[in-house]
């Protein structure tokens, strides 16, 4: 058992680009946005934060995003927990 360690573990909460107040967040979506757009957004955030590998946890629509991430970059993810997946 590894004790909690803030120097080693942290949580990154991701959401879709359109899930916040569009007037302040710039959450623009285009007609050709789709699953490819969202997993690329999430990979770009991990790259920006310099996270080479991590675990995933998704609920509701989150498992759909997690599947897409693991499909396109399996080497970047260790484990995945999927809670209440849809569709």
Secondary structure, 3 states (H helix, E strand, C coil): CCCCCCCCCCCCCCCCCCCCCHHHHCCCCCCCCCHHHHHHHHHHHHHHCCCCCEEEEEECCHHHHHHHHHHHCHHHEEEEEEECCCC
